[in-house]
């Protein structure tokens, strides 16, 4: 098979896993990122993500995710998923604007170091803080971050390129510098 043919085949491979867990995670992401008023609209958004789902399956997923209809910003009813461990009616994730204001503060408080290696960034935190910070990074709009893997005190950030990894390190260290520059001198 020629390289062109392999490239054409590769372009049709879905980038989203076809499991129930992956489908439900994508539903959470869609309902968190935008206002979705109907199951039909949600099914179309899923299909655009490479996930084909029946109405019955989608309905079951929404029940399992404890999704409910609430007033959206335009006054109409939209689906909403509660935060992890929260009661229904509480948002699954903070708004993008709130996260963008919150992320620098979290990085200021939790970042011990950040180092780029090719398209990867290794971030060190105090013990027990890595998963919390990784979750905040996952929910932020850092578009060059494809994903995170977190342990107890270390996060591996996967970025789109070596350049974006280097830029991300500069940004993260800049947030941490703000803390250190604004901190009172210690005796």
Secondary structure as GFF3:
##gff-version 3
##sequence-region A 1 187
A	DSSP	alpha_helix	3	11	.	.	.	ID=ss1
A	DSSP	alpha_helix	20	33	.	.	.	ID=ss2
A	DSSP	alpha_helix	39	48	.	.	.	ID=ss3
A	DSSP	alpha_helix	55	64	.	.	.	ID=ss4
A	DSSP	beta_strand	68	71	.	.	.	ID=ss5
A	DSSP	beta_strand	77	80	.	.	.	ID=ss6
A	DSSP	alpha_helix	96	110	.	.	.	ID=ss7
A	DSSP	beta_strand	111	117	.	.	.	ID=ss8
A	DSSP	beta_strand	120	125	.	.	.	ID=ss9
A	DSSP	alpha_helix	130	138	.	.	.	ID=ss10
A	DSSP	beta_strand	145	150	.	.	.	ID=ss11
A	DSSP	beta_strand	154	159	.	.	.	ID=ss12
A	DSSP	alpha_helix	162	182	.	.	.	ID=ss13
###
